Amino acid sequence: MARIPEFSRGFVESGAANEGFDAGGALAKAANVLGEIGRRQREAADTTFVNEQVVEQKVRISEQLEEFRKNKQNTPTGSAREFDEILKTTADDLVKNAPDHISGRAKRALKSEINNLRVGVFQNNQTWENNQRLFNFSESVSNSAKSLNLLAFRARDERQLDQLLNDADATVVAGSTLGMTETELAEMRGKVRTGVAENFIIGMTETDPEESIRLIDSKRFDGQITRPG
């Protein structure tokens, strides 16, 4: 029997050992593993990007809102809608300027998260806007009352007083558009009218004490001014 050369025998044995090995299948499995790893890495990058942007926007919104409200204290009407437009533009810009490796799914998720923030901020801003309008109205009434009190103190006849009381009523009318109840408006109106009446009598007492007593006794100011004992 002929003897197989060493190098030939090694080749034959090696070939026999590898018989049944599916190189294509192994490569496919490896490719699948690598593909899965890549997919997970992309998902991790997407998740990290979205989370970082949302946290960053929360901080930025807090800072912007504080400054925005300072600038809107005197003119709060419409501020909730105005700030929401700013956030809408911010959300659009974040998606537009996202890095190329960020997936469309992540961009949509980011926009959704920012829109969720917008809803909460808008509702909070509406509350602030309404409260600020009421505060400004109260300040305006208070300032007007001080001016009316001064004019009442200087007034010297009832015709002037009548006009000042009409002005007092007009001062509080706008409160009905700010959600104030009729009871609240009546209370505010009563305080302003009482202040006008008191200052009119005080001023009148200095120049014509008898006339001031006559006015008090006429019961015109019942519930507002009482005659000194």
Helices and strands as residue ranges (DSSP letters): H 6-17, H 23-71, H 79-96, H 104-154, H 158-172, G 173-178, H 182-207, H 209-217
